[in-house]
């Protein structure tokens, strides 16, 4: 599954893939696979990203249109 929002959030915060990869303790190439949807993001990395960007996991994975996890999608 591709998580477009992790790329959007990274770019909105003027960060490079290598910056976020360092935060997660992985290589830039491995992180790139998350953005492309070629690898599943472990829950611990989702938690780290949500805390770092101050958004909800629901927002990151597309279950909500609100960064705080409100306004959840029903479909």
N, C-alpha and C positions, 0 to 999 in steps of 0.2 A: 504494500500500500504506500502510495506516495503522499508525503505530508508537505504540501506546498507551503504551509504556514511556517515551518521551521526555517525555510529559506527566506521567506518574506520577513520574518522576525529578525533573522540574522542581518539581512540587508538594511532593514529599518534602523538597526542599532550600529550600522557602519562597521560590522565585524566581518572578518574573513573566515572561511571554513576552518583554516588552521587555528584560529582563535577559539572557536567553539570546540573543535576537536581537543585542544589542550585542556579546556574546561572539563570535558568529559573523560579525559585520560585515554584517548584513542588517536589513531592517525588521521590525518586530513583525508586520505583516500577512503578510509573506513567511514568517516562522517559523510563524505560525499555520497556514499552508497545509501545512507539514510535519506538524503534529500532527493535522490533519484528514485527512491522506492524499491531499491534492489535488496535492502536489508531491513529487517524488522527492528524497530527501536525498542530496546529493553525498557521496562517500566522505570527503572532507576534513572535512566538517561532522560526520560520524559519528565520525571520529577525534578531533576537538576535543571532542565531547560525551562520548565514552568516557573521555578523559583528565580532563576537568573533573569528571565524576561518579565517576571511579575505578571504572569497570565495563568489561566487555568489549563489543566491538561485537556479538558473538554474543548477548549479553544484550539489548542495545538492540533488535536486529532480531527477537528471539524465537526464536533458534536454541538458546538455552540458558536454563535456569531458574535458573542460578547466576550471580551478578554477575561472577564471575571467568572465565566461559566454560566451566566444567566442567559435567558433566551435560547434554551436548547432546541435544536431541530427535532421535529417529530418524525421525520422520514429518513 
